[in-house]
């Protein structure tokens, strides 16, 4: 006899714009991503300042709980606001969206969490996950939520929901041979629906080009497309034909415009132009994206790049969310390590 799934028990993942109880984050710890030198101005220090900037912005709007590696609480406290709660647990990395749980609610005061299998973004050679594979369980316990363990290898950055039955995913993440080599599309959809309470999956063919480099996630959806409200999707647009994401963005926008959600509604698609910078210091194409934002209570925490298009992106979000402030936070140091603001945050919905 099999145990009932979260969906069968009435649980589902609320949309990110629904009220939060708190935000969960993780504090960068010495590793191959951030480096091991804690000195001022080092790569590790720069990453810690960037993560702290996000935490300190969010905590003005809702509680923030920060997981720090064992023995690093005092170090973390030097970076973040006194209002940020710090809890020590063993850590490998600091991408809470991916290593943390996906919280669920049942509409009757119940809080649960989907605990996906985490294997270092497809068992990548540079990744370590001996500790991170347990972070979702730690956070679930700290939140007092009911834990549901999934068999699917998945990360929070690989899904985006509208809270009304629709989930966005990419073929190169959920069907990645390094993640779920023996799963079919139908099996992936069945598992996601059982845990997220969704009914329809919209499959995008891929993510942004840079995400397939050595240190990428192989196509997380949360940097290329996101729901802003039911029926409305914002997508990454690269206006410059010289950039490899030019065609990627066109393909994804066209696919979404031809799609319907779980209620059969055609999707409205708003394209957000990428920052004007095309390459990083090494000459590699950047994946700077405004899609990778975070919705906290009463605010939109938006990636900024010191770019002329920052304000245009902020105006789009201000129009969709007139009741929220839009706060721009420099995300370049976060992107330099492989992600954005959405990647380092995880919402716990209010019940």
C-alpha positions, 0 to 999 in steps of 0.5 A: 500500500503506497502512502498518499501523495501531497496532492492527494492530501490537498497540498500544493505549491503556492505562487511566489507572490502569495504571502510569505512567512519567511525567506530561507537563504544559505551563507557562502562557505569556502568551496570551489565555487567561492574560493577559500580566502576569507580576506576582504576583497577576496572572491569569497568575501565578495560573494558573502557581501552579495548574499548579505545584500539580498538578505538585508533587503528582504529582511526589511519586508519579511523574516529571513533565516540564514543557514550558515556552515558549522562554526560560521555563525559569528562570521555570518553575523558580521555581514547580515542585519541583526534582524536576520536569524542565523542557524548552523547546519553542515553546508557545501554551497549556498544556493538555497533555491536548489538545495532547500525544500519546496514548501506546500500548503493545504489551505487549512493551516497545514505546511508541508515540503517537497524534498527532492533528491539533490545530486549536485545539478546532475552529479557535476564533477566540480560539485559536492553535495554530501551536506547539501543533499540533507539541507531540505530536510533540515529546513523542513524540520526547522520550519515545522513542516511535514516532509514528503520525500520525492524520488525525482532529482530536481531543484527549486530553480528547475520549476516555476508555478502559477499557483493555479495548476501550471508548472514551467519546466525544461527538458534539459533539467528534468530529463537530464541523464545526470539527474533522471536517466530512466524517467520519461516525460510522463513519469516526470509530470506525474511526480511533479503534479503529485508533489506540487499539486499541479495539473499541467506542465509546460515544457521549454526546450532549454535554458540560456546558453551560459547555463550549459557551461561547466558550472551551469545547471543545464537549463534552469527555468527560473532564469529564462521564464517565470509566472508573474500572475496566472496567465502572465509569463515574463521571458528573457529576450536577447535583442542582439543577434550576435548573442547565442541567446537571441534565438533561444529567447525567440523560441521560448517566447513563441512556444509560450505564446502558443501554450495554455495554462491548466485552466485552458487560458492562452498565456500572455507573454512579456519579453524582458530585454537582457542587459546591454552587456554581452560578454564577461571579462573572459569573453564568454557570453553572459546570461545576465537576466532580469527573470531571476527576481524574487517576490518577497512580501510587499516588494520585488527584489530585482537583479541589477547590473549597473545597466541602462536596461535596469530601470526599464525592467524595474518599470515592467515589474512596477506595472505588474505589481503596483502595490509592491516596491521594486528594489534593485540589488546588484546581482553581478557578483551572484551571476559570477558564481553561477546564479541570481537572486532567485537562486539564493532564496526560497520562500516559506508561504504563510499558512 
